[in-house]
Amino acid sequence: MAGKLYLVPTPIGNLGDISRRAAETLEKADFIAAEDTRVTVKLLNHLGLKKPMVTYHRHNCDAAGPAILRRIEGGETCALVTDAGTPAISDPGEDLVALCAAAGVAVEAIPGPCALTVALSVSGLPTGRFTFEGFLPLNRKNRRAQLDSLAAEERTMIFYEAPHKLHATLDDLAAAFGPGRPMAVCRELTKLHEEVLRLTIGEAAERYAGQEPRGEFVLVVAGRPPQAEAGDEDAALARVWELRREGMPLKAASAQAAEEYGVKKRTLYNRAVQSPEQGL
């Protein structure tokens, strides 16, 4: 009789976030598939557990996945964990789940910590509809292409980012969505030095310029405002002055307003140059 695969979320920074059910699942599993056994053993020591472990990560999943499946089909139960957060979310665990599902093996997910939902909940941005984009491509051309594909996205967008790529990613976000787009920069969530900054993309780029960012980041970016009826240049011009009062340069304000209202950027900019700056 086949065993079962358990997906067990682990704390993203605070060991106190491990649930009783997650701990009980780790205790009863025959073995644990871990992203890094050196990280997982610290959690097991915290729980007072000793368990056989195998490694399962993006560099060995092609070979390790089938090997784990064979053990489960042989009757063993496996608890899959990552270094932090929920397995199979922006994680090669999705491939193991697909293998088990295709083989008719039972998969059970234990609810628990996940950085994307923590960041979204504290971002101050709309949470009713959102899209999770995970880690952007390493190649800058591919990264910008993915961001360009999100130009019309009206849902809140969530990205994971490593500290050494933060500067480049903020620059690319500004190029794709405009420096005035609201966002939340969430760093070291649930940890001692947790930080949540609610600002614009341009302000975030300025804040981290010249710094060496530390910690893991979740970037929550507002979606594009709903489009007004195309051709409403007067409303678009009013939006330009609104953005200008918020401190945005005229050219950038004209570009953003033109996108929002479906008018030609050059035409709107020329009108703005020739018009008195309202309220400035």
N, C-alpha and C positions, 0 to 999 in steps of 0.2 A: 504493500500500500504506500502510495507516495506521501511525502511529508508536505511541508508548507514553507513558503517564503514570507517572512515578516519584514515590513518596512518600518524601522524604528528611528524616529527623529531624535537627535541629540542636541544638547544646549548649544546655542550660537555664541556663548560667552560666559553665561552664568550657570554653574553646575546645579544650582538650586532649581533650574527650570526642567530638570528631568522629572517625568511623571512617574507615579507609582506603577501604572500599567506598562510604561516603557521599561522600567526596571524589571518588572516581573517577566516580561517577554524575553528580555536578555537572559534572565536567569534560567528560563525553561528551554531556551533554544539549544539544540545540539552543538551548533557552532555559529560563529559570527563572521560575516564577510565585511571587512573594514577597509576604508579608503587608505588609512595609515594606521597600522597596528600600534605604533608608538603613541599616537594620540588617543586611540580607543582604550588602551590599557590604563591610561590615567582615569578615564571615566569608570572603568571596571573596578579599579582600586578604590575610587570614591564610593562605589556601591558595595564594596566588599565581595566582588565576584571574580572567579577565575574561569575562563572559558577558552576552548580551542578557537583559534582565529586563522582566517586566510585573508590575503589581500585581494581587493577588487577595486580597480581604479581605471582611469581612461587609457593608461598605457598598457594594461594587460587584460582588459575586459573581453577581447576576442577569444582568448584562451581560457581565462578564469571563469567566464560566464557559463560555457558548456560544462566545465568541471563541477561547478556549484550545482547546476541543474541535475547532473547525474546523481550527485549525492542526495538531493531532495527526492528525485524519483526512486532512489533506493530506500526512502523512508525517513530520512533525517529532516529536521527543521532547521532553517537558517534564518538568522536575524541580520538583515543588511543595514549597515550604518555608514554615514559619511563622517568627516571630521567635525562638521557642524551643520545643523539644520536637517531638513527632510530629504531622505533619499529619493532619487529619481526626478528631482526638481532641478533643472539645469545641471544634470549629473548623469554619469553613465549608467546609474542604476536603472534608468528607463529601458536600457537594452536588456538587462536581466529580467525585468518585469515582462517585457515582450516575449522573451524566450520561454518563461514559465507559462505565460498565457497561451502561447502557441502550443505548448506541450500539455495543456490541460491541468497544470499544477496550480493549486490554490495560492493566492496572494492576499495577504491581509495587511492593511496600512494602519499604523497606530498614529493618531493625531498628535501633533506636538509643535515644537519651535520651527519657524520658517522666517528667514530674514525679510523676504519680500512682503509678507503680510504685516510684520512688525513695522517696517518702514512706511508702508502705505497708510497704516492706521494713524501714525503720528505726523504725517506729512502736512496736514492741513489742506490737501488738495482733494478733489472729488474722488470718492471711493466706490461709487455705485457701478461704474464700468471702468475697467482698466485692462491694459495689455502688458504682459511680462515678457521682456526682450532678453533677459539673462545677460551674459557677457557678450559684448560686441566683438566682431571679428578682429583679430590681431592686425591684419593687413589694413592700412589706412584707407586704401581705395575701396576695399570691400566694406569697411566700417562706414564710410561716407555713403556708399550705395545703399546700405541697409537703413541709414538715417533718412536718406532722401525718400525711401519707400514709405516712410512714416510721416511725410510732410503734411498729408491731409488727415492724419489720425486725430480724432477728437477725444478719444479716451485718455485717461491718465496713463503715462508710460513709466515702466520700472526697469532699471538697468542695474546689473551688478558691475563693479569695477575694482580693479586692483590699484593700490596706491601709485605704483610707478607709471600707470597709464592715465591717471586722473587729468593731468594738464591737457594732454592731447584730446581726451574725450570731451572735456568741457569746451575746448575750442571748436570741436566738430559739432557739438550740440548747438553752440551759438550760430555756427554757419548754417546749420540745417533748420533751426527753429526760430532764430533771432535772439539777440542778447536780452531782450525784455521778457522772454517767456518765464513765468514763475516755475520754481522747482524747489525741492527739498534735498539737501545733501545730508545723508544719514551715515554716521561713522561710528564704528565700534559698538554696534547696538547690543544692549544688555551688559556691556562690560563696564569697567571702572571709569573709563574716559569716554563714555557714550556722548555723542554730540549730534544734534539735529539743527541744521541751519535752514531757515525758510527765506529764500531770496530769489533773485532772478539768475538766469544762466550767466549773464554778463557779470553780475556782482560776484557770483561764485568763482568765475575765472579770475577776476581781480583779487579776490581774497586769497586764493591759493597760488597766485603768481609769485615766483621767487621762493616758495616754500618747498620742502620735501615732505609730501603728504605721508602720513603713517596710518596704519590700520586698514580694515576692509570697508569699502564704501557701497552703499545702495543709493542710487540716484533716482528720485521720483520727479518726473517732469510733467507739467500740465499739458493736456492735449490742446490742439488748435481750437480757438473759439469757434462756435457754430458760424457758418458763413451767412452773411447777409445777402439780400437779393443782388445779383450781379449788376454792376453799372451804377450803383448808388454812390456817386462821387462826393456828394455833399456830406453824407454820413461818414465816408472814408476820410474826408478832410477833417471832420470833427474829431475822428479817432486819432488822426495825426497830432492834433493839438493836445489831446488827452495824454498821448504817449510822451509828447514833448514836456508837458508839465511834470511827468514822472522822471524826467532827466534824460530821456533817450535822444540821441542826435537826430537831426531832421531827416537825414538820408535813411537811417535805419527805421525811424518811425514811419516814413512814407512807404518803405518796403513792406513792413509788417501790416500796416493798414491796407495797402493794396492787396496783399494776400488774403486778408480777412474779408474784404468786401468785393473781391473779384473784379478789381479795376486795374488798368494799366499802371505799372509802377512809375514809369517816366512821366505820364500825364499827371498823375497825382502829385509827384514831386514838383513838377513845374507849377502847378496850381498853388502848392504850399509856399513856394519861393515868392510867388507874386501876390500872396495874400498876407494881410496883417496877422501876426501871431497872437491868436486869441488867448487871453489869460496869462500871457508871459511877460 
